[in-house]
Amino acid sequence: MAKKQKKAQLTDGAVPVVGPREPCPCGSGRRYKACHGRAASHAVTELVHRPFEGLPGEPHWVAMRELVPAATAALALKGGLPADVPSVTLATVLPMAWPALRRDDGSVLLALQNDTASGDLSRDLADTLKRALTAEPGNPVAARRVEGDGPRLQDLLDLEADFTPTVHQGFEFWVPDAENATPEVTASLERANEAAIPTVLLSGSEAAYWCETPEKNHLRWVMPHAEEKLLDALARLHAAGASSLGEGTRLVGSFRAHGLTVPVWDLPTGMGAQECEKPAAAFAERLAGALAADAPLTGEERRARGGLTNRQVTLS
């Protein structure tokens, strides 16, 4: 009896993606999930803790992803925009949770707060952006699974361009022509506006965002410093009674988001964004001094650091 010939196996680069329970196209005889799908799955799900590292305005990217309800920022591409794309704008969210939208005039809106399929937010957003640039005008871009070897935002965007968000108090930027908006978009706009928390970017402090809630106001400040160094500096200030932003304010803790640390202050209800400007600028000067200190923490400073660490929450 003739021996059954073994099917020639494909090289890694030639193996297409199939369903996890299907036979692996490489010819090994195993299911895809137990063969080449294992590496592909790992590449897709591996978490990138700091996805916006290297992008201009990294703290603002984190703020737009986690803190700010309604904001936009112009994006510049490496090599410039395609001839038929007049602008590319990053937005916190879009109607119906669209990942992106190619408007009728060819301009592109890219949403930042959508759920993504992999552990690399930068790669997912880059894939959505690439598809939006070539989508038919007047159409949204759907979400999809992204392969692990695709480009990231750091590969597509001009890393020398300025990045400063414009914070909006509502989502009217969705519909430049409100009279022609569909009922679905209009309803989505109304719901989003009702849920939006009033938020203001302080003009004199990098990535410091004031927000108003029914109970009290807050200042949430996304800081680019190394976490351990920053916590030491905050502990020095806290132990010295210099961590507040004035009477009735209190540094209540911090949270981690996309690899950066975000200290949070409680503010009195009557303290608006304008009243935060000078205290925040003064705090920034105190923080710079504390960051420059290299002496070991005192016992009181270590206790202050422990308290801050115990009140730290990880968002992503």
FIMILUM-829211 format. One record per residue (C-alpha): residue number from 0; x, y, z; residue in one letter. Coordinates in steps of 0.5 Angstrom, whole numbers, padded with zeros to 4 digits, m for minus. Each point is the difference from the previous one (the first is absolute). Example, Ala and Ser with C-alpha at 12.3 -4.5 7.8 and 13.67 -1.06 7.14 Angstrom:
<sites>
site zavex: 0, c1: 0025, c2: m0009, c3: 0016, pase: A;
site zavex: 1, c1: 0002, c2: 0007, c3: m0002, pase: S;
</sites>
This chain:
<sites>
site zavex: 0, c1: 0000, c2: 0000, c3: 0000, pase: M;
site zavex: 1, c1: 0003, c2: 0007, c3: m0002, pase: A;
site zavex: 2, c1: 0001, c2: 0004, c3: 0006, pase: K;
site zavex: 3, c1: m0004, c2: 0006, c3: 0001, pase: K;
site zavex: 4, c1: 0004, c2: 0006, c3: m0002, pase: Q;
site zavex: 5, c1: 0001, c2: 0006, c3: 0005, pase: K;
site zavex: 6, c1: m0003, c2: 0006, c3: m0002, pase: K;
site zavex: 7, c1: 0006, c2: 0006, c3: m0001, pase: A;
site zavex: 8, c1: 0000, c2: 0005, c3: 0006, pase: Q;
site zavex: 9, c1: m0001, c2: 0007, c3: m0002, pase: L;
site zavex: 10, c1: 0005, c2: 0005, c3: 0003, pase: T;
site zavex: 11, c1: m0002, c2: 0005, c3: 0006, pase: D;
site zavex: 12, c1: m0001, c2: 0006, c3: m0005, pase: G;
site zavex: 13, c1: m0004, c2: m0004, c3: m0005, pase: A;
site zavex: 14, c1: m0005, c2: m0003, c3: 0005, pase: V;
site zavex: 15, c1: m0007, c2: 0004, c3: 0000, pase: P;
site zavex: 16, c1: m0005, c2: 0001, c3: 0005, pase: V;
site zavex: 17, c1: m0006, c2: m0005, c3: 0001, pase: V;
site zavex: 18, c1: m0004, c2: m0001, c3: 0006, pase: G;
site zavex: 19, c1: 0003, c2: m0003, c3: 0006, pase: P;
site zavex: 20, c1: m0004, c2: m0007, c3: 0000, pase: R;
site zavex: 21, c1: 0002, c2: m0001, c3: m0008, pase: E;
site zavex: 22, c1: 0006, c2: m0004, c3: m0002, pase: P;
site zavex: 23, c1: 0006, c2: 0004, c3: 0000, pase: C;
site zavex: 24, c1: 0002, c2: 0002, c3: m0008, pase: P;
site zavex: 25, c1: 0007, c2: m0001, c3: 0001, pase: C;
site zavex: 26, c1: m0001, c2: m0008, c3: 0000, pase: G;
site zavex: 27, c1: 0002, c2: m0002, c3: 0007, pase: S;
site zavex: 28, c1: m0007, c2: m0004, c3: 0001, pase: G;
site zavex: 29, c1: m0001, c2: 0004, c3: 0006, pase: R;
site zavex: 30, c1: m0006, c2: 0005, c3: 0001, pase: R;
site zavex: 31, c1: 0002, c2: 0008, c3: m0001, pase: Y;
site zavex: 32, c1: m0001, c2: 0002, c3: 0007, pase: K;
site zavex: 33, c1: 0005, c2: m0005, c3: 0002, pase: A;
site zavex: 34, c1: 0005, c2: 0001, c3: m0005, pase: C;
site zavex: 35, c1: 0002, c2: 0007, c3: m0004, pase: H;
site zavex: 36, c1: m0006, c2: 0003, c3: 0003, pase: G;
site zavex: 37, c1: 0003, c2: m0001, c3: 0007, pase: R;
site zavex: 38, c1: 0005, c2: 0005, c3: m0002, pase: A;
site zavex: 39, c1: m0005, c2: 0005, c3: m0004, pase: A;
site zavex: 40, c1: m0004, c2: 0000, c3: 0007, pase: S;
site zavex: 41, c1: 0005, c2: 0002, c3: 0004, pase: H;
site zavex: 42, c1: 0002, c2: 0005, c3: m0004, pase: A;
site zavex: 43, c1: m0007, c2: 0003, c3: m0001, pase: V;
site zavex: 44, c1: m0001, c2: m0001, c3: 0008, pase: T;
site zavex: 45, c1: 0006, c2: 0002, c3: 0003, pase: E;
site zavex: 46, c1: m0001, c2: 0007, c3: 0004, pase: L;
site zavex: 47, c1: 0004, c2: 0006, c3: m0002, pase: V;
site zavex: 48, c1: 0000, c2: 0004, c3: 0007, pase: H;
site zavex: 49, c1: 0002, c2: 0007, c3: m0003, pase: R;
site zavex: 50, c1: m0003, c2: 0000, c3: m0007, pase: P;
site zavex: 51, c1: 0001, c2: 0007, c3: m0002, pase: F;
site zavex: 52, c1: 0007, c2: 0001, c3: 0002, pase: E;
site zavex: 53, c1: 0004, c2: 0004, c3: m0005, pase: G;
site zavex: 54, c1: m0006, c2: 0003, c3: m0002, pase: L;
site zavex: 55, c1: 0000, c2: 0008, c3: 0001, pase: P;
site zavex: 56, c1: m0004, c2: 0002, c3: 0005, pase: G;
site zavex: 57, c1: 0000, c2: m0007, c3: 0003, pase: E;
site zavex: 58, c1: m0004, c2: 0002, c3: 0007, pase: P;
site zavex: 59, c1: m0005, c2: 0004, c3: m0004, pase: H;
site zavex: 60, c1: m0001, c2: m0007, c3: m0004, pase: W;
site zavex: 61, c1: m0001, c2: m0003, c3: 0007, pase: V;
site zavex: 62, c1: m0005, c2: 0005, c3: 0002, pase: A;
site zavex: 63, c1: m0004, c2: 0000, c3: m0006, pase: M;
site zavex: 64, c1: m0001, c2: m0008, c3: 0000, pase: R;
site zavex: 65, c1: m0002, c2: 0000, c3: 0008, pase: E;
site zavex: 66, c1: m0002, c2: 0007, c3: 0003, pase: L;
site zavex: 67, c1: m0003, c2: 0005, c3: m0005, pase: V;
site zavex: 68, c1: m0007, c2: m0002, c3: m0003, pase: P;
site zavex: 69, c1: 0001, c2: 0005, c3: m0006, pase: A;
site zavex: 70, c1: 0006, c2: 0002, c3: m0004, pase: A;
site zavex: 71, c1: 0003, c2: 0000, c3: m0006, pase: T;
site zavex: 72, c1: 0007, c2: 0001, c3: m0003, pase: A;
site zavex: 73, c1: 0003, c2: 0001, c3: m0007, pase: A;
site zavex: 74, c1: 0005, c2: m0006, c3: m0002, pase: L;
site zavex: 75, c1: 0006, c2: 0001, c3: m0005, pase: A;
site zavex: 76, c1: 0002, c2: m0006, c3: m0004, pase: L;
site zavex: 77, c1: 0007, c2: m0002, c3: m0002, pase: K;
site zavex: 78, c1: 0001, c2: 0003, c3: m0007, pase: G;
site zavex: 79, c1: m0006, c2: 0004, c3: 0000, pase: G;
site zavex: 80, c1: m0008, c2: m0001, c3: m0001, pase: L;
site zavex: 81, c1: m0002, c2: m0004, c3: m0006, pase: P;
site zavex: 82, c1: m0003, c2: 0005, c3: m0006, pase: A;
site zavex: 83, c1: m0007, c2: m0002, c3: 0001, pase: D;
site zavex: 84, c1: 0000, c2: 0000, c3: 0008, pase: V;
site zavex: 85, c1: 0000, c2: 0008, c3: 0002, pase: P;
site zavex: 86, c1: 0001, c2: m0002, c3: 0008, pase: S;
site zavex: 87, c1: 0001, c2: m0005, c3: 0005, pase: V;
site zavex: 88, c1: m0003, c2: 0001, c3: 0007, pase: T;
site zavex: 89, c1: 0000, c2: m0004, c3: 0006, pase: L;
site zavex: 90, c1: m0006, c2: 0000, c3: 0004, pase: A;
site zavex: 91, c1: m0002, c2: m0003, c3: 0007, pase: T;
site zavex: 92, c1: m0006, c2: m0004, c3: m0003, pase: V;
site zavex: 93, c1: m0004, c2: 0000, c3: m0006, pase: L;
site zavex: 94, c1: m0008, c2: m0001, c3: m0001, pase: P;
site zavex: 95, c1: m0002, c2: m0007, c3: 0001, pase: M;
site zavex: 96, c1: 0007, c2: m0002, c3: 0003, pase: A;
site zavex: 97, c1: 0003, c2: 0000, c3: m0007, pase: W;
site zavex: 98, c1: 0007, c2: m0001, c3: 0000, pase: P;
site zavex: 99, c1: 0001, c2: 0005, c3: m0006, pase: A;
site zavex: 100, c1: m0004, c2: 0004, c3: m0005, pase: L;
site zavex: 101, c1: 0002, c2: 0002, c3: m0007, pase: R;
site zavex: 102, c1: m0004, c2: 0007, c3: m0001, pase: R;
site zavex: 103, c1: m0004, c2: 0002, c3: m0006, pase: D;
site zavex: 104, c1: 0006, c2: 0005, c3: m0002, pase: D;
site zavex: 105, c1: 0005, c2: m0006, c3: 0001, pase: G;
site zavex: 106, c1: 0003, c2: 0002, c3: 0007, pase: S;
site zavex: 107, c1: 0001, c2: m0005, c3: 0005, pase: V;
site zavex: 108, c1: m0002, c2: 0000, c3: 0007, pase: L;
site zavex: 109, c1: 0003, c2: m0006, c3: 0005, pase: L;
site zavex: 110, c1: m0003, c2: m0002, c3: 0006, pase: A;
site zavex: 111, c1: 0005, c2: m0001, c3: 0006, pase: L;
site zavex: 112, c1: m0005, c2: m0003, c3: 0006, pase: Q;
site zavex: 113, c1: m0003, c2: m0006, c3: m0004, pase: N;
site zavex: 114, c1: 0002, c2: m0007, c3: 0002, pase: D;
site zavex: 115, c1: 0005, c2: m0003, c3: m0004, pase: T;
site zavex: 116, c1: 0002, c2: m0008, c3: m0001, pase: A;
site zavex: 117, c1: 0007, c2: 0000, c3: 0002, pase: S;
site zavex: 118, c1: 0004, c2: 0002, c3: 0005, pase: G;
site zavex: 119, c1: 0004, c2: 0005, c3: m0004, pase: D;
site zavex: 120, c1: m0005, c2: 0006, c3: 0000, pase: L;
site zavex: 121, c1: 0005, c2: 0004, c3: m0005, pase: S;
site zavex: 122, c1: 0000, c2: m0006, c3: m0005, pase: R;
site zavex: 123, c1: m0007, c2: 0000, c3: 0000, pase: D;
site zavex: 124, c1: m0001, c2: 0007, c3: m0001, pase: L;
site zavex: 125, c1: 0005, c2: 0000, c3: m0006, pase: A;
site zavex: 126, c1: m0004, c2: m0005, c3: m0003, pase: D;
site zavex: 127, c1: m0006, c2: 0004, c3: 0001, pase: T;
site zavex: 128, c1: 0003, c2: 0006, c3: m0003, pase: L;
site zavex: 129, c1: 0003, c2: m0003, c3: m0006, pase: K;
site zavex: 130, c1: m0007, c2: m0003, c3: m0002, pase: R;
site zavex: 131, c1: m0003, c2: 0006, c3: 0001, pase: A;
site zavex: 132, c1: 0004, c2: 0004, c3: m0004, pase: L;
site zavex: 133, c1: m0002, c2: m0004, c3: m0006, pase: T;
site zavex: 134, c1: m0007, c2: m0001, c3: 0002, pase: A;
site zavex: 135, c1: m0006, c2: 0002, c3: m0005, pase: E;
site zavex: 136, c1: m0002, c2: 0007, c3: 0003, pase: P;
site zavex: 137, c1: m0006, c2: 0001, c3: 0004, pase: G;
site zavex: 138, c1: 0001, c2: m0007, c3: 0003, pase: N;
site zavex: 139, c1: 0003, c2: m0002, c3: 0007, pase: P;
site zavex: 140, c1: 0005, c2: m0006, c3: 0001, pase: V;
site zavex: 141, c1: m0002, c2: m0006, c3: 0004, pase: A;
site zavex: 142, c1: 0005, c2: m0003, c3: 0005, pase: A;
site zavex: 143, c1: 0004, c2: m0006, c3: m0002, pase: R;
site zavex: 144, c1: 0005, c2: m0005, c3: 0003, pase: R;
site zavex: 145, c1: 0007, c2: 0003, c3: m0001, pase: V;
site zavex: 146, c1: 0006, c2: m0005, c3: m0002, pase: E;
site zavex: 147, c1: 0006, c2: 0001, c3: 0005, pase: G;
site zavex: 148, c1: 0005, c2: 0002, c3: m0005, pase: D;
site zavex: 149, c1: m0004, c2: 0006, c3: m0003, pase: G;
site zavex: 150, c1: 0002, c2: 0008, c3: 0000, pase: P;
site zavex: 151, c1: m0001, c2: 0004, c3: 0007, pase: R;
site zavex: 152, c1: m0002, c2: 0007, c3: 0001, pase: L;
site zavex: 153, c1: 0008, c2: 0002, c3: 0001, pase: Q;
site zavex: 154, c1: 0001, c2: m0003, c3: m0007, pase: D;
site zavex: 155, c1: m0005, c2: 0004, c3: m0004, pase: L;
site zavex: 156, c1: 0000, c2: 0007, c3: 0004, pase: L;
site zavex: 157, c1: 0004, c2: 0006, c3: m0001, pase: D;
site zavex: 158, c1: 0004, c2: m0001, c3: 0007, pase: L;
site zavex: 159, c1: 0002, c2: 0008, c3: m0001, pase: E;
site zavex: 160, c1: m0007, c2: 0003, c3: 0000, pase: A;
site zavex: 161, c1: m0003, c2: 0003, c3: 0006, pase: D;
site zavex: 162, c1: m0005, c2: m0003, c3: 0003, pase: F;
site zavex: 163, c1: m0005, c2: 0004, c3: 0004, pase: T;
site zavex: 164, c1: m0007, c2: m0002, c3: 0001, pase: P;
site zavex: 165, c1: m0006, c2: 0004, c3: 0000, pase: T;
site zavex: 166, c1: m0005, c2: m0001, c3: 0005, pase: V;
site zavex: 167, c1: m0008, c2: 0000, c3: m0001, pase: H;
site zavex: 168, c1: m0005, c2: 0001, c3: 0004, pase: Q;
site zavex: 169, c1: m0005, c2: m0004, c3: m0004, pase: G;
site zavex: 170, c1: 0001, c2: m0005, c3: m0006, pase: F;
site zavex: 171, c1: m0003, c2: 0005, c3: m0006, pase: E;
site zavex: 172, c1: 0007, c2: m0001, c3: m0003, pase: F;
site zavex: 173, c1: m0003, c2: m0007, c3: m0003, pase: W;
site zavex: 174, c1: m0005, c2: 0004, c3: m0004, pase: V;
site zavex: 175, c1: 0002, c2: 0006, c3: m0004, pase: P;
site zavex: 176, c1: m0007, c2: 0000, c3: m0003, pase: D;
site zavex: 177, c1: m0005, c2: m0002, c3: 0005, pase: A;
site zavex: 178, c1: m0006, c2: 0001, c3: m0004, pase: E;
site zavex: 179, c1: 0002, c2: m0006, c3: m0005, pase: N;
site zavex: 180, c1: 0002, c2: m0004, c3: 0006, pase: A;
site zavex: 181, c1: m0003, c2: m0007, c3: 0000, pase: T;
site zavex: 182, c1: m0005, c2: m0001, c3: 0006, pase: P;
site zavex: 183, c1: 0005, c2: m0006, c3: 0003, pase: E;
site zavex: 184, c1: 0006, c2: 0006, c3: 0000, pase: V;
site zavex: 185, c1: m0005, c2: 0005, c3: 0003, pase: T;
site zavex: 186, c1: m0002, c2: m0005, c3: 0005, pase: A;
site zavex: 187, c1: 0007, c2: m0002, c3: 0002, pase: S;
site zavex: 188, c1: 0002, c2: 0007, c3: 0000, pase: L;
site zavex: 189, c1: m0005, c2: 0002, c3: 0005, pase: E;
site zavex: 190, c1: 0002, c2: m0006, c3: 0005, pase: R;
site zavex: 191, c1: 0007, c2: 0002, c3: 0000, pase: A;
site zavex: 192, c1: m0001, c2: 0007, c3: 0001, pase: N;
site zavex: 193, c1: m0004, c2: m0002, c3: 0006, pase: E;
site zavex: 194, c1: 0005, c2: m0005, c3: 0003, pase: A;
site zavex: 195, c1: 0006, c2: 0005, c3: m0001, pase: A;
site zavex: 196, c1: 0003, c2: 0003, c3: 0006, pase: I;
site zavex: 197, c1: 0003, c2: 0007, c3: m0001, pase: P;
site zavex: 198, c1: 0007, c2: 0000, c3: m0001, pase: T;
site zavex: 199, c1: 0005, c2: 0005, c3: m0001, pase: V;
site zavex: 200, c1: 0008, c2: 0000, c3: m0002, pase: L;
site zavex: 201, c1: 0004, c2: 0005, c3: 0004, pase: L;
site zavex: 202, c1: 0004, c2: 0004, c3: m0004, pase: S;
site zavex: 203, c1: 0006, c2: 0001, c3: 0004, pase: G;
site zavex: 204, c1: 0001, c2: m0007, c3: 0002, pase: S;
site zavex: 205, c1: 0002, c2: m0006, c3: m0004, pase: E;
site zavex: 206, c1: m0006, c2: m0005, c3: m0001, pase: A;
site zavex: 207, c1: m0003, c2: 0002, c3: 0007, pase: A;
site zavex: 208, c1: m0008, c2: m0001, c3: m0001, pase: Y;
site zavex: 209, c1: m0005, c2: 0004, c3: 0004, pase: W;
site zavex: 210, c1: m0007, c2: m0004, c3: 0001, pase: C;
site zavex: 211, c1: m0007, c2: 0002, c3: 0003, pase: E;
site zavex: 212, c1: m0004, c2: m0006, c3: 0003, pase: T;
site zavex: 213, c1: m0006, c2: 0001, c3: 0004, pase: P;
site zavex: 214, c1: 0003, c2: m0002, c3: 0007, pase: E;
site zavex: 215, c1: 0007, c2: 0004, c3: m0001, pase: K;
site zavex: 216, c1: 0005, c2: 0003, c3: m0005, pase: N;
site zavex: 217, c1: 0006, c2: m0004, c3: m0002, pase: H;
site zavex: 218, c1: 0007, c2: 0001, c3: m0003, pase: L;
site zavex: 219, c1: 0003, c2: m0006, c3: m0004, pase: R;
site zavex: 220, c1: 0007, c2: 0001, c3: m0002, pase: W;
site zavex: 221, c1: 0003, c2: m0004, c3: m0005, pase: V;
site zavex: 222, c1: 0008, c2: 0000, c3: 0002, pase: M;
site zavex: 223, c1: 0005, c2: m0003, c3: m0005, pase: P;
site zavex: 224, c1: 0005, c2: m0001, c3: 0006, pase: H;
site zavex: 225, c1: 0003, c2: m0007, c3: 0002, pase: A;
site zavex: 226, c1: m0005, c2: m0003, c3: 0005, pase: E;
site zavex: 227, c1: 0005, c2: m0002, c3: 0005, pase: E;
site zavex: 228, c1: 0003, c2: 0007, c3: 0000, pase: K;
site zavex: 229, c1: m0007, c2: 0004, c3: 0000, pase: L;
site zavex: 230, c1: m0002, c2: m0004, c3: 0006, pase: L;
site zavex: 231, c1: 0006, c2: 0002, c3: 0004, pase: D;
site zavex: 232, c1: m0001, c2: 0007, c3: m0002, pase: A;
site zavex: 233, c1: m0007, c2: 0000, c3: 0001, pase: L;
site zavex: 234, c1: 0001, c2: m0003, c3: 0007, pase: A;
site zavex: 235, c1: 0005, c2: 0005, c3: 0002, pase: R;
site zavex: 236, c1: m0005, c2: 0006, c3: m0002, pase: L;
site zavex: 237, c1: m0005, c2: m0004, c3: 0004, pase: H;
site zavex: 238, c1: 0004, c2: m0001, c3: 0006, pase: A;
site zavex: 239, c1: 0002, c2: 0008, c3: 0000, pase: A;
site zavex: 240, c1: m0007, c2: 0002, c3: m0001, pase: G;
site zavex: 241, c1: 0001, c2: 0003, c3: m0007, pase: A;
site zavex: 242, c1: m0004, c2: m0005, c3: m0004, pase: S;
site zavex: 243, c1: m0007, c2: 0003, c3: 0000, pase: S;
site zavex: 244, c1: m0002, c2: 0006, c3: m0005, pase: L;
site zavex: 245, c1: m0002, c2: 0005, c3: 0005, pase: G;
site zavex: 246, c1: m0006, c2: 0000, c3: 0006, pase: E;
site zavex: 247, c1: m0005, c2: m0005, c3: 0000, pase: G;
site zavex: 248, c1: 0004, c2: m0005, c3: m0006, pase: T;
site zavex: 249, c1: 0003, c2: m0006, c3: 0002, pase: R;
site zavex: 250, c1: 0005, c2: m0005, c3: m0004, pase: L;
site zavex: 251, c1: m0005, c2: m0007, c3: 0001, pase: V;
site zavex: 252, c1: 0005, c2: m0005, c3: m0004, pase: G;
site zavex: 253, c1: 0001, c2: m0001, c3: m0007, pase: S;
site zavex: 254, c1: m0001, c2: m0006, c3: m0006, pase: F;
site zavex: 255, c1: 0004, c2: m0003, c3: m0005, pase: R;
site zavex: 256, c1: m0002, c2: 0001, c3: m0007, pase: A;
site zavex: 257, c1: 0003, c2: m0003, c3: m0006, pase: H;
site zavex: 258, c1: 0007, c2: 0000, c3: 0003, pase: G;
site zavex: 259, c1: m0001, c2: 0007, c3: 0003, pase: L;
site zavex: 260, c1: m0001, c2: 0003, c3: 0007, pase: T;
site zavex: 261, c1: m0006, c2: 0004, c3: 0001, pase: V;
site zavex: 262, c1: m0001, c2: 0004, c3: 0007, pase: P;
site zavex: 263, c1: m0007, c2: 0002, c3: 0002, pase: V;
site zavex: 264, c1: m0002, c2: 0006, c3: 0004, pase: W;
site zavex: 265, c1: m0007, c2: 0001, c3: 0004, pase: D;
site zavex: 266, c1: m0002, c2: 0007, c3: m0001, pase: L;
site zavex: 267, c1: m0005, c2: 0004, c3: 0003, pase: P;
site zavex: 268, c1: m0007, c2: 0001, c3: m0004, pase: T;
site zavex: 269, c1: 0002, c2: 0007, c3: m0001, pase: G;
site zavex: 270, c1: 0007, c2: 0000, c3: m0003, pase: M;
site zavex: 271, c1: m0001, c2: 0000, c3: m0007, pase: G;
site zavex: 272, c1: 0006, c2: m0001, c3: m0006, pase: A;
site zavex: 273, c1: 0002, c2: 0007, c3: 0000, pase: Q;
site zavex: 274, c1: 0001, c2: 0000, c3: 0008, pase: E;
site zavex: 275, c1: 0004, c2: m0006, c3: m0001, pase: C;
site zavex: 276, c1: 0005, c2: 0003, c3: m0005, pase: E;
site zavex: 277, c1: 0005, c2: 0004, c3: 0005, pase: K;
site zavex: 278, c1: 0000, c2: m0006, c3: 0006, pase: P;
site zavex: 279, c1: 0001, c2: m0005, c3: m0006, pase: A;
site zavex: 280, c1: 0006, c2: 0004, c3: m0003, pase: A;
site zavex: 281, c1: 0003, c2: 0001, c3: 0007, pase: A;
site zavex: 282, c1: m0001, c2: m0007, c3: 0002, pase: F;
site zavex: 283, c1: 0004, c2: m0002, c3: m0007, pase: A;
site zavex: 284, c1: 0006, c2: 0004, c3: 0003, pase: E;
site zavex: 285, c1: 0000, c2: m0004, c3: 0007, pase: R;
site zavex: 286, c1: m0001, c2: m0006, c3: m0004, pase: L;
site zavex: 287, c1: 0006, c2: 0001, c3: m0004, pase: A;
site zavex: 288, c1: 0005, c2: 0002, c3: 0006, pase: G;
site zavex: 289, c1: m0003, c2: m0007, c3: 0003, pase: A;
site zavex: 290, c1: 0002, c2: m0004, c3: m0006, pase: L;
site zavex: 291, c1: 0007, c2: 0003, c3: 0000, pase: A;
site zavex: 292, c1: 0001, c2: m0002, c3: 0007, pase: A;
site zavex: 293, c1: 0004, c2: m0007, c3: 0001, pase: D;
site zavex: 294, c1: 0001, c2: 0000, c3: 0007, pase: A;
site zavex: 295, c1: m0004, c2: m0007, c3: 0003, pase: P;
site zavex: 296, c1: m0007, c2: 0001, c3: 0003, pase: L;
site zavex: 297, c1: m0001, c2: 0002, c3: 0007, pase: T;
site zavex: 298, c1: m0004, c2: m0005, c3: 0005, pase: G;
site zavex: 299, c1: m0006, c2: 0005, c3: m0001, pase: E;
site zavex: 300, c1: 0001, c2: 0001, c3: m0008, pase: E;
site zavex: 301, c1: 0000, c2: m0008, c3: 0000, pase: R;
site zavex: 302, c1: m0006, c2: 0000, c3: 0004, pase: R;
site zavex: 303, c1: m0003, c2: 0005, c3: m0005, pase: A;
site zavex: 304, c1: 0002, c2: m0004, c3: m0006, pase: R;
site zavex: 305, c1: m0003, c2: m0006, c3: 0003, pase: G;
site zavex: 306, c1: m0007, c2: 0003, c3: 0001, pase: G;
site zavex: 307, c1: 0001, c2: 0003, c3: m0008, pase: L;
site zavex: 308, c1: 0001, c2: m0007, c3: m0002, pase: T;
site zavex: 309, c1: m0005, c2: m0003, c3: 0004, pase: N;
site zavex: 310, c1: m0005, c2: 0005, c3: m0004, pase: R;
site zavex: 311, c1: 0002, c2: m0002, c3: m0007, pase: Q;
site zavex: 312, c1: m0004, c2: m0003, c3: m0005, pase: V;
site zavex: 313, c1: 0002, c2: m0003, c3: m0007, pase: T;
site zavex: 314, c1: m0005, c2: 0002, c3: m0005, pase: L;
site zavex: 315, c1: 0004, c2: m0004, c3: m0006, pase: S;
</sites>
